Amino acid sequence: MDQDIPQKPYYTIGEVSRITGVRAHVLRYWESAGKILRPTRRRSRHRLYRPADIQLIFEIKRLREEEKLTLAAMRRQLRRSPGSQAYSPPPPPQALGNEALALLHSIRRELLALKELLE
């Protein structure tokens, strides 16, 4: 999220619309027909979006605009990625500590051995 977004636990649909550039009726559509968004609701049934929901909206917007995906394809794509968050590449090996790097190497060796057994 950008630095100019106010940090608070919940946002109204109007605030989310202004922050993300996605109109409120589109957000409601993604919630009802798309079954992608699930904002929490007040007793008055007003939608409340968390910061994680805003990140998800940015990802949905990216999938729609850049990859030209349909709602069904977006659902599948978001289901594949754990936590429904955007993909972040792993840290470079230099950023890992020696212990973590050694652990990753041993895991890799074990996985390669399992692969050989299965083939």
Stockholm file with secondary structure:
# STOCKHOLM 1.0

chainA/1-119         MDQDIPQKPYYTIGEVSRITGVRAHVLRYWESAGKILRPTRRRSRHRLYRPADIQLIFEIKRLREEEKLTLAAMRRQLRRSPGSQAYSPPPPPQALGNEALALLHSIRRELLALKELLE
#=GR chainA/1-119 SS CCTTSCCCSCBCHHHHHHHHCCCHHHHHHHHHTSCCCCCEECTTCCEEBCHHHHHHHHHHHHHHHTSCCCHHHHHHHHHHSGGGCCCCCCCCGGGSCHHHHHHHHHHHHHHHHHHHHHC
#=GC SS_cons         CCTTSCCCSCBCHHHHHHHHCCCHHHHHHHHHTSCCCCCEECTTCCEEBCHHHHHHHHHHHHHHHTSCCCHHHHHHHHHHSGGGCCCCCCCCGGGSCHHHHHHHHHHHHHHHHHHHHHC
//
